[in-house]
Amino acid sequence: MAERKLLVAGSRLALTLERLALQLAENPDALADLCLIGLQPRGIYVSDRIHRLLEAETGRAIPYGKLDITFFRDDIRGRGDVLRANQTDIRFSTEGKRIVLIDDVLYTGRSVRAALDAITAFGRPACVELLVLVSRRYTQELPIAPTYVGMEVDSVRGQRVVVDWADEAVYLIEN
């Protein structure tokens, strides 16, 4: 059985999400062009929460979408399983906007690279930032750095970081 170590849970996880939303709200001038995009499938749990918190904090409607990156991944051909795409739901142009991509865990950086490719179908953003709940150190394969980080975890390839929304907890799992 895999060993599971609790990294953060309950009120500390909620506080981390609140802090991330407040960081987005710190620059009121930048809110006018701000759009949030959650990466399917697991990033939307974080992005749903951040979106609600940010709108409550600012009292503004913030454009929000969900992006499926399945067919933009560079490892799509190496998988033996049948791919199940999620739905993209972006009802706004990204042209000239400040886009914040949101994901749960930054692992190799390949999902973010795929999202950067996919997002161009919706316009050319003025800038793209990255918000992640967990940034794993020592596993990145691409030079991608998040702008907003909930927590950093030192981990190696034989480990997994799992965000369990039913438990409201983040775990480090030894394989």
C-alpha positions, -999 to +999 in steps of 0.1 A: +000+000+000+013+035-009+023+057+020+003+090+022+016+121+039-008+150+046+006+183+033-023+207+040-060+203+049-092+220+060-089+256+071-053+258+059-063+248+024-091+273+025-067+300+037-043+292+009-071+296-017-081+329-002-046+341-003-043+333-040-075+351-047-063+382-028-031+382-047-051+384-080-071+413-065-041+433-053-039+453-085-073+469-090-062+485-123-055+451-138-089+437-129-106+453-159-088+430-184-085+399-161-099+366-173-095+333-154-092+300-172-092+266-154-074+237-170-096+206-174-100+183-156-085+189-122-076+225-124-113+235-125-118+226-089-092+252-079-104+277-105-140+274-094-130+283-059-106+311-069-133+326-092-159+327-065-135+341-039-122+368-064-157+379-074-167+381-037-136+401-028-138+426-057-176+428-062-169+425-100-179+400-126-147+383-137-148+364-171-142+327-164-137+297-187-126+261-187-101+248-212-096+212-224-060+206-234-063+169-243-055+171-280-028+198-275-006+176-253+028+165-268+025+131-252-008+122-268+007+095-290+026+078-262-005+069-243-020+034-248-054+043-232-084+058-249-084+096-244-115+111-231-117+148-238-134+173-215-154+202-226-139+236-233-162+265-222-147+299-230-173+325-240-150+354-244-121+366-266-087+365-250-075+392-273-056+418-254-066+403-220-047+394-189-052+356-188-046+336-156-044+299-163-053+279-132-043+243-124-041+222-093-005+208-095+024+219-116+044+187-123+064+187-156+050+218-172+036+199-202-001+207-194+007+244-192+026+242-225-004+226-241-027+252-226-006+280-241-010+264-275-048+259-270-055+294-258-044+310-290-076+298-306-095+324-286-073+354-294-038+368-285-037+377-248-018+408-236-002+385-210-006+350-196+000+342-160-001+309-141-017+301-108-012+267-092-023+253-059+009+231-057+042+236-075+063+204-074+100+211-074+126+188-090+101+173-116+097+201-142+108+193-178+100+227-193+110+262-181+076+272-168+072+291-136+039+300-119+031+336-111+010+326-081+017+296-060-003+282-031+025+259-019+058+244-031+065+207-025+099+190-028+091+158-046+107+133-070+093+112-098+084+082-077+059+104-057+026+119-066+008+150-052-029+145-050-055+172-042-085+154-027-114+178-027-137+154-009-113+155+021-103+191+014-067+180+016-034+178-003-014+146+000+021+135-010+019+098-020+049+074-022+045+049-050 
